[in-house]
Amino acid sequence: MKTLFGLFDDHKTAKQAVESLEKAGLGAKHVTLLTKTDKAELDTLKKSLNDSDVDFYVDSVVKDGASLLVIDSDDAQLAKVAGILHKHGSVDVESRAKTHAETHGKKEVLRDYKESDYVLPVVEESLEVGKREVERGKVRVYNRITEKQVEEKVGLRDETIHVERRTVNRPVKPGEDLFKERSFEVREVDEEAVVSKVARIVEEVVVSKETVEKIQTIKDTVRRSDVEIEEVKAHRTFTEYDKDFHGYFDKELVKSGHKYDDYLPAFKFGYSLATSEHTHKHGWAELEAGAKKTWEEKNPGTWATFKNAIHHAFEEAHA
């Protein structure tokens, strides 16, 4: 497992990044969100992480009030985690380190990462007029030291010397001299466990970049000026409708008690509605309310009397 850091100025944004990481498959035990209230956890982090940069991250949390994401990720998910942190706007630590000298009077010197070090640049190409590379972010990967209790069973030999006296009653053999001083030794040997630790390299992490060419379709909106041609028909003059208006009067209005000359202003008003530049495109239903208002302003209380004549003149000239 490798440990990645994501520094956020906004705590709400940091929590959104946690949700995205969990949706991407990182369980809650692999993602830790720390703030300046988590003093014990921050102290533990400084002790367990074998890297000088951790002081900068902890200071950013304690002094600046930032939120720190600590993510334990396997190698296969490093690039995905980096993309999620960048998407949610994690702080550019190199730029932030430069401002610490102004805000806290402390010059931060972060580790100098080289191309061969554990840095994963996230690069994508975007099409404008040409093609260019844009660095979207980078990942800092750290070795984190952890401890665990282990047990091993070993068989040990334990020797114990027993001395006992036995009563016997047998004669001494002829010639056997037992009245001489003599001694012998018996060694008691035990086995004890000897513990040693041997460090072995069990795995190597190789971080590499894969560049993929992609085709991107650019969509934009362009404007074009077109010329619309509207054919405006030539209207007959009002005089040319005189015969028609007389015929309508004789058929529909002669019994109204008014003379033709009384209806002449109404015929002219309807004709003007049908031929005016501002109203000739509209039908009677759209114009009736406005026509009534205009007519009543000059001829109060007469709309009901002259409406049919106005309507007839409008339809004839509008056709």
C-alpha positions as a Markdown table, in Angstrom:
| # | Residue | x | y | z |
|---|---|---|---|---|
| 1 | Met | 0.0 | 0.0 | 0.0 |
| 2 | Lys | 1.1 | 3.6 | -0.7 |
| 3 | Thr | 0.0 | 6.7 | 1.1 |
| 4 | Leu | -1.3 | 9.8 | -0.8 |
| 5 | Phe | -2.2 | 13.2 | 0.6 |
| 6 | Gly | -4.9 | 15.6 | -0.6 |
| 7 | Leu | -4.9 | 19.1 | 0.9 |
| 8 | Phe | -8.2 | 21.1 | 0.8 |
| 9 | Asp | -9.0 | 24.6 | 1.9 |
| 10 | Asp | -12.7 | 23.9 | 2.0 |
| 11 | His | -13.8 | 21.2 | 4.4 |
| 12 | Lys | -17.1 | 20.6 | 2.4 |
| 13 | Thr | -15.1 | 20.0 | -0.8 |
| 14 | Ala | -12.9 | 17.6 | 1.1 |
| 15 | Lys | -15.9 | 15.6 | 2.3 |
| 16 | Gln | -17.2 | 15.4 | -1.3 |
| 17 | Ala | -13.8 | 14.0 | -2.4 |
| 18 | Val | -14.1 | 11.3 | 0.3 |
| 19 | Glu | -17.5 | 10.4 | -1.1 |
| 20 | Ser | -16.1 | 10.1 | -4.6 |
| 21 | Leu | -13.2 | 8.0 | -3.4 |
| 22 | Glu | -15.5 | 5.6 | -1.6 |
| 23 | Lys | -17.7 | 5.3 | -4.7 |
| 24 | Ala | -14.5 | 4.5 | -6.7 |
| 25 | Gly | -14.0 | 1.4 | -4.4 |
| 26 | Leu | -11.8 | 2.7 | -1.6 |
| 27 | Gly | -13.3 | 1.6 | 1.7 |
| 28 | Ala | -13.7 | 3.9 | 4.7 |
| 29 | Lys | -10.7 | 2.3 | 6.4 |
| 30 | His | -8.4 | 3.5 | 3.6 |
| 31 | Val | -9.5 | 7.1 | 3.6 |
| 32 | Thr | -9.0 | 9.4 | 6.6 |
| 33 | Leu | -10.1 | 13.0 | 6.8 |
| 34 | Leu | -8.1 | 15.1 | 9.3 |
| 35 | Thr | -8.7 | 18.6 | 10.6 |
| 36 | Lys | -6.9 | 20.7 | 13.3 |
| 37 | Thr | -9.1 | 19.1 | 16.0 |
| 38 | Asp | -7.6 | 15.7 | 15.3 |
| 39 | Lys | -4.3 | 16.5 | 17.2 |
| 40 | Ala | -3.6 | 12.9 | 18.3 |
| 41 | Glu | -4.1 | 11.5 | 14.7 |
| 42 | Leu | -1.8 | 14.3 | 13.3 |
| 43 | Asp | 0.9 | 13.4 | 15.8 |
| 44 | Thr | 0.7 | 9.8 | 14.9 |
| 45 | Leu | 0.9 | 10.6 | 11.2 |
| 46 | Lys | 4.1 | 12.6 | 11.7 |
| 47 | Lys | 5.6 | 9.6 | 13.6 |
| 48 | Ser | 4.5 | 6.9 | 11.2 |
| 49 | Leu | 5.4 | 8.6 | 7.9 |
| 50 | Asn | 9.1 | 8.5 | 7.0 |
| 51 | Asp | 9.2 | 11.8 | 5.1 |
| 52 | Ser | 10.0 | 15.4 | 6.0 |
| 53 | Asp | 7.1 | 16.8 | 3.9 |
| 54 | Val | 4.7 | 15.6 | 6.5 |
| 55 | Asp | 5.5 | 18.7 | 8.6 |
| 56 | Phe | 4.3 | 20.9 | 5.8 |
| 57 | Tyr | 0.9 | 19.1 | 5.6 |
| 58 | Val | 0.4 | 19.1 | 9.4 |
| 59 | Asp | 1.2 | 22.8 | 9.6 |
| 60 | Ser | -1.3 | 23.5 | 6.8 |
| 61 | Val | -3.9 | 21.8 | 8.8 |
| 62 | Val | -3.0 | 23.3 | 12.2 |
| 63 | Lys | -2.1 | 26.8 | 11.2 |
| 64 | Asp | -4.1 | 27.4 | 8.1 |
| 65 | Gly | -7.2 | 25.4 | 9.0 |
| 66 | Ala | -7.0 | 23.2 | 6.0 |
| 67 | Ser | -8.5 | 19.7 | 5.7 |
| 68 | Leu | -6.1 | 16.8 | 4.9 |
| 69 | Leu | -7.1 | 13.6 | 3.2 |
| 70 | Val | -4.8 | 10.6 | 3.9 |
| 71 | Ile | -5.4 | 7.8 | 1.4 |
| 72 | Asp | -3.9 | 4.3 | 1.5 |
| 73 | Ser | -4.1 | 3.0 | -2.0 |
| 74 | Asp | -2.7 | 0.1 | -3.9 |
| 75 | Asp | -0.6 | 0.7 | -7.0 |
| 76 | Ala | -3.4 | -0.1 | -9.5 |
| 77 | Gln | -5.6 | 2.8 | -8.1 |
| 78 | Leu | -2.9 | 5.5 | -7.8 |
| 79 | Ala | -3.8 | 7.3 | -11.0 |
| 80 | Lys | -7.6 | 7.0 | -10.3 |
| 81 | Val | -7.1 | 8.6 | -6.8 |
| 82 | Ala | -5.0 | 11.4 | -8.2 |
| 83 | Gly | -7.7 | 12.2 | -10.8 |
| 84 | Ile | -10.4 | 12.4 | -8.1 |
| 85 | Leu | -8.3 | 14.7 | -5.9 |
| 86 | His | -7.6 | 17.0 | -8.8 |
| 87 | Lys | -11.2 | 17.0 | -9.9 |
| 88 | His | -12.3 | 18.2 | -6.5 |
| 89 | Gly | -9.7 | 21.0 | -6.4 |
| 90 | Ser | -7.0 | 19.8 | -4.1 |
| 91 | Val | -4.3 | 22.4 | -3.2 |
| 92 | Asp | -1.2 | 22.7 | -5.3 |
| 93 | Val | 1.3 | 22.0 | -2.5 |
| 94 | Glu | 4.3 | 23.4 | -4.3 |
| 95 | Ser | 2.5 | 26.8 | -4.7 |
| 96 | Arg | 1.2 | 26.7 | -1.2 |
| 97 | Ala | 4.7 | 26.0 | 0.2 |
| 98 | Lys | 6.0 | 29.2 | -1.4 |
| 99 | Thr | 3.3 | 31.3 | 0.4 |
| 100 | His | 4.1 | 29.9 | 3.8 |
| 101 | Ala | 7.3 | 32.1 | 4.0 |
| 102 | Glu | 5.0 | 35.2 | 3.8 |
| 103 | Thr | 2.2 | 34.0 | 6.1 |
| 104 | His | 4.2 | 32.1 | 8.8 |
| 105 | Gly | 7.7 | 33.3 | 8.2 |
| 106 | Lys | 8.8 | 29.8 | 7.5 |
| 107 | Lys | 10.4 | 28.7 | 4.3 |
| 108 | Glu | 9.1 | 25.3 | 3.3 |
| 109 | Val | 11.5 | 23.1 | 1.3 |
| 110 | Leu | 9.6 | 20.1 | -0.1 |
| 111 | Arg | 11.4 | 17.1 | -1.5 |
| 112 | Asp | 12.7 | 17.7 | -5.1 |
| 113 | Tyr | 10.9 | 15.2 | -7.2 |
| 114 | Lys | 12.5 | 14.0 | -10.4 |
| 115 | Glu | 11.1 | 12.2 | -13.4 |
| 116 | Ser | 12.2 | 8.9 | -12.0 |
| 117 | Asp | 10.8 | 9.5 | -8.5 |
| 118 | Tyr | 7.3 | 8.5 | -7.4 |
| 119 | Val | 5.5 | 11.2 | -9.3 |
| 120 | Leu | 2.6 | 10.5 | -11.5 |
| 121 | Pro | 1.9 | 13.5 | -13.8 |
| 122 | Val | -1.7 | 13.4 | -15.1 |
| 123 | Val | -1.5 | 14.9 | -18.7 |
| 124 | Glu | -4.3 | 15.3 | -21.2 |
| 125 | Glu | -4.4 | 16.9 | -24.6 |
| 126 | Ser | -7.0 | 19.4 | -25.6 |
| 127 | Leu | -7.7 | 20.7 | -29.1 |
| 128 | Glu | -7.9 | 24.3 | -29.9 |
| 129 | Val | -6.3 | 25.5 | -33.1 |
| 130 | Gly | -3.4 | 23.1 | -32.6 |
| 131 | Lys | -2.5 | 20.6 | -29.9 |
| 132 | Arg | -0.8 | 21.1 | -26.5 |
| 133 | Glu | -0.1 | 19.2 | -23.3 |
| 134 | Val | -1.7 | 20.4 | -20.1 |
| 135 | Glu | -0.5 | 19.1 | -16.7 |
| 136 | Arg | -3.6 | 18.4 | -14.7 |
| 137 | Gly | -1.9 | 17.3 | -11.5 |
| 138 | Lys | 0.6 | 15.0 | -9.9 |
| 139 | Val | 0.7 | 12.4 | -7.2 |
| 140 | Arg | 3.2 | 12.3 | -4.3 |
| 141 | Val | 3.7 | 8.7 | -3.1 |
| 142 | Tyr | 5.2 | 8.0 | 0.3 |
| 143 | Asn | 6.5 | 4.9 | 2.2 |
| 144 | Arg | 4.6 | 4.7 | 5.5 |
| 145 | Ile | 6.1 | 2.6 | 8.3 |
| 146 | Thr | 3.7 | 0.5 | 10.3 |
| 147 | Glu | 4.2 | -2.1 | 13.1 |
| 148 | Lys | 2.4 | -5.3 | 13.9 |
| 149 | Gln | 2.8 | -8.2 | 16.4 |
| 150 | Val | 3.9 | -11.5 | 14.9 |
| 151 | Glu | 4.4 | -15.0 | 16.5 |
| 152 | Glu | 6.6 | -17.9 | 15.6 |
| 153 | Lys | 6.7 | -21.3 | 17.4 |
| 154 | Val | 10.1 | -23.0 | 17.9 |
| 155 | Gly | 10.9 | -26.3 | 19.7 |
| 156 | Leu | 13.5 | -26.0 | 22.4 |
| 157 | Arg | 15.4 | -28.9 | 24.3 |
| 158 | Asp | 15.7 | -28.7 | 28.0 |
| 159 | Glu | 18.1 | -31.1 | 29.8 |
| 160 | Thr | 17.9 | -31.8 | 33.6 |
| 161 | Ile | 20.4 | -33.9 | 35.6 |
| 162 | His | 19.0 | -36.2 | 38.2 |
| 163 | Val | 21.2 | -37.8 | 40.9 |
| 164 | Glu | 19.9 | -40.8 | 43.0 |
| 165 | Arg | 21.4 | -43.3 | 45.4 |
| 166 | Arg | 20.5 | -47.0 | 45.2 |
| 167 | Thr | 21.1 | -49.5 | 47.9 |
| 168 | Val | 23.0 | -52.6 | 46.8 |
| 169 | Asn | 24.6 | -55.6 | 48.5 |
| 170 | Arg | 27.2 | -57.4 | 46.3 |
| 171 | Pro | 30.7 | -58.5 | 47.0 |
| 172 | Val | 33.7 | -56.7 | 45.5 |
| 173 | Lys | 35.3 | -58.6 | 42.7 |
| 174 | Pro | 38.8 | -60.0 | 43.4 |
| 175 | Gly | 41.5 | -57.5 | 42.3 |
| 176 | Glu | 39.0 | -54.7 | 42.0 |
| 177 | Asp | 40.4 | -51.6 | 43.7 |
| 178 | Leu | 37.5 | -49.3 | 44.6 |
| 179 | Phe | 39.3 | -47.3 | 47.3 |
| 180 | Lys | 40.7 | -44.8 | 44.8 |
| 181 | Glu | 39.5 | -41.2 | 44.4 |
| 182 | Arg | 37.8 | -40.5 | 41.1 |
| 183 | Ser | 35.3 | -38.1 | 39.6 |
| 184 | Phe | 33.4 | -37.4 | 36.4 |
| 185 | Glu | 31.2 | -34.7 | 35.0 |
| 186 | Val | 27.8 | -34.7 | 33.3 |
| 187 | Arg | 26.9 | -31.6 | 31.3 |
| 188 | Glu | 23.3 | -30.2 | 31.4 |
| 189 | Val | 22.5 | -28.4 | 28.1 |
| 190 | Asp | 19.4 | -26.3 | 27.4 |
| 191 | Glu | 18.3 | -24.6 | 24.2 |
| 192 | Glu | 17.0 | -21.0 | 24.2 |
| 193 | Ala | 15.4 | -19.0 | 21.4 |
| 194 | Val | 17.6 | -16.5 | 19.5 |
| 195 | Val | 15.6 | -13.7 | 17.7 |
| 196 | Ser | 17.0 | -11.7 | 14.8 |
| 197 | Lys | 15.3 | -9.6 | 12.1 |
| 198 | Val | 16.2 | -9.9 | 8.5 |
| 199 | Ala | 15.0 | -7.3 | 6.0 |
| 200 | Arg | 14.1 | -8.7 | 2.6 |
| 201 | Ile | 12.9 | -6.9 | -0.5 |
| 202 | Val | 9.6 | -8.6 | -1.3 |
| 203 | Glu | 8.2 | -6.3 | -3.9 |
| 204 | Glu | 9.1 | -3.4 | -6.2 |
| 205 | Val | 6.8 | -0.7 | -7.3 |
| 206 | Val | 7.4 | 0.6 | -10.8 |
| 207 | Val | 5.6 | 3.8 | -11.7 |
| 208 | Ser | 5.4 | 4.5 | -15.4 |
| 209 | Lys | 3.4 | 6.7 | -17.8 |
| 210 | Glu | 1.3 | 5.6 | -20.6 |
| 211 | Thr | 0.5 | 8.1 | -23.3 |
| 212 | Val | -2.6 | 7.6 | -25.4 |
| 213 | Glu | -3.5 | 9.5 | -28.5 |
| 214 | Lys | -7.2 | 10.4 | -28.6 |
| 215 | Ile | -9.5 | 12.1 | -31.1 |
| 216 | Gln | -11.6 | 14.9 | -29.6 |
| 217 | Thr | -14.5 | 16.6 | -31.4 |
| 218 | Ile | -14.7 | 20.3 | -30.8 |
| 219 | Lys | -18.1 | 21.9 | -31.0 |
| 220 | Asp | -18.8 | 25.6 | -31.0 |
| 221 | Thr | -21.3 | 28.1 | -32.2 |
| 222 | Val | -20.7 | 30.3 | -35.2 |
| 223 | Arg | -22.8 | 33.1 | -36.5 |
| 224 | Arg | -23.9 | 33.9 | -40.0 |
| 225 | Ser | -25.8 | 36.8 | -41.4 |
| 226 | Asp | -28.5 | 35.9 | -43.8 |
| 227 | Val | -30.9 | 38.1 | -45.8 |
| 228 | Glu | -34.6 | 37.3 | -45.7 |
| 229 | Ile | -36.6 | 38.5 | -48.6 |
| 230 | Glu | -40.3 | 39.2 | -47.9 |
| 231 | Glu | -42.6 | 39.8 | -50.8 |
| 232 | Val | -45.0 | 42.6 | -50.0 |
| 233 | Lys | -48.0 | 42.7 | -52.3 |
| 234 | Ala | -49.3 | 45.9 | -53.6 |
| 235 | His | -52.6 | 47.0 | -52.1 |
| 236 | Arg | -55.4 | 48.4 | -54.0 |
| 237 | Thr | -56.2 | 52.0 | -53.2 |
| 238 | Phe | -59.2 | 52.8 | -51.0 |
| 239 | Thr | -61.0 | 54.3 | -53.9 |
| 240 | Glu | -60.8 | 51.0 | -55.8 |
| 241 | Tyr | -62.9 | 49.4 | -53.0 |
| 242 | Asp | -65.6 | 52.1 | -53.1 |
| 243 | Lys | -67.9 | 49.9 | -55.2 |
| 244 | Asp | -67.5 | 47.0 | -52.9 |
| 245 | Phe | -68.1 | 49.1 | -49.8 |
| 246 | His | -71.3 | 50.5 | -51.4 |
| 247 | Gly | -72.5 | 47.1 | -52.2 |
| 248 | Tyr | -71.9 | 45.9 | -48.6 |
| 249 | Phe | -73.7 | 49.0 | -47.3 |
| 250 | Asp | -76.8 | 48.4 | -49.5 |
| 251 | Lys | -77.0 | 44.8 | -48.5 |
| 252 | Glu | -76.2 | 44.8 | -44.8 |
| 253 | Leu | -76.3 | 48.4 | -43.4 |
| 254 | Val | -79.0 | 50.3 | -45.4 |
| 255 | Lys | -81.6 | 49.7 | -42.7 |
| 256 | Ser | -79.3 | 50.9 | -39.8 |
| 257 | Gly | -80.7 | 54.4 | -40.0 |
| 258 | His | -77.3 | 55.8 | -41.1 |
| 259 | Lys | -76.2 | 57.0 | -44.5 |
| 260 | Tyr | -73.2 | 55.6 | -46.5 |
| 261 | Asp | -71.2 | 58.7 | -45.7 |
| 262 | Asp | -71.7 | 58.0 | -42.0 |
| 263 | Tyr | -69.9 | 54.6 | -42.5 |
| 264 | Leu | -67.2 | 55.9 | -44.7 |
| 265 | Pro | -64.7 | 56.6 | -41.8 |
| 266 | Ala | -65.3 | 53.1 | -40.5 |
| 267 | Phe | -64.5 | 51.6 | -44.0 |
| 268 | Lys | -61.3 | 53.7 | -44.1 |
| 269 | Phe | -60.3 | 52.6 | -40.6 |
| 270 | Gly | -60.7 | 48.9 | -41.5 |
| 271 | Tyr | -58.8 | 49.5 | -44.8 |
| 272 | Ser | -55.9 | 51.2 | -42.9 |
| 273 | Leu | -55.7 | 48.2 | -40.4 |
| 274 | Ala | -55.3 | 45.8 | -43.4 |
| 275 | Thr | -52.7 | 47.8 | -45.3 |
| 276 | Ser | -50.6 | 49.4 | -42.5 |
| 277 | Glu | -47.0 | 48.3 | -42.3 |
| 278 | His | -47.4 | 47.5 | -38.6 |
| 279 | Thr | -50.6 | 45.6 | -38.7 |
| 280 | His | -51.0 | 44.0 | -42.1 |
| 281 | Lys | -49.3 | 40.7 | -41.0 |
| 282 | His | -51.8 | 40.1 | -38.3 |
| 283 | Gly | -55.4 | 38.7 | -38.4 |
| 284 | Trp | -58.6 | 40.2 | -37.1 |
| 285 | Ala | -58.6 | 38.2 | -33.9 |
| 286 | Glu | -55.2 | 39.6 | -32.9 |
| 287 | Leu | -56.1 | 43.2 | -33.8 |
| 288 | Glu | -59.7 | 43.5 | -32.7 |
| 289 | Ala | -59.0 | 44.6 | -29.1 |
| 290 | Gly | -56.5 | 47.2 | -30.1 |
| 291 | Ala | -58.7 | 48.4 | -33.0 |
| 292 | Lys | -61.7 | 48.9 | -30.6 |
| 293 | Lys | -59.5 | 51.0 | -28.2 |
| 294 | Thr | -58.2 | 53.2 | -31.0 |
| 295 | Trp | -61.7 | 53.7 | -32.5 |
| 296 | Glu | -63.3 | 54.5 | -29.2 |
| 297 | Glu | -60.7 | 57.1 | -28.3 |
| 298 | Lys | -61.9 | 59.2 | -31.3 |
| 299 | Asn | -65.5 | 58.0 | -31.5 |
| 300 | Pro | -66.7 | 57.2 | -28.0 |
| 301 | Gly | -69.5 | 54.7 | -27.7 |
| 302 | Thr | -69.8 | 53.9 | -31.4 |
| 303 | Trp | -67.8 | 50.7 | -31.7 |
| 304 | Ala | -70.8 | 48.4 | -31.6 |
| 305 | Thr | -72.5 | 50.4 | -34.5 |
| 306 | Phe | -69.5 | 50.5 | -36.8 |
| 307 | Lys | -67.7 | 47.3 | -35.9 |
| 308 | Asn | -69.1 | 45.2 | -38.8 |
| 309 | Ala | -68.2 | 47.9 | -41.4 |
| 310 | Ile | -64.6 | 48.1 | -40.0 |
| 311 | His | -64.3 | 44.3 | -40.0 |
| 312 | His | -65.6 | 44.0 | -43.5 |
| 313 | Ala | -63.2 | 46.6 | -44.9 |
| 314 | Phe | -60.3 | 44.9 | -43.1 |
| 315 | Glu | -61.1 | 41.4 | -44.5 |
| 316 | Glu | -61.5 | 42.8 | -48.1 |
| 317 | Ala | -58.3 | 44.8 | -48.1 |
| 318 | His | -56.4 | 42.0 | -46.2 |
| 319 | Ala | -57.3 | 39.2 | -48.5 |
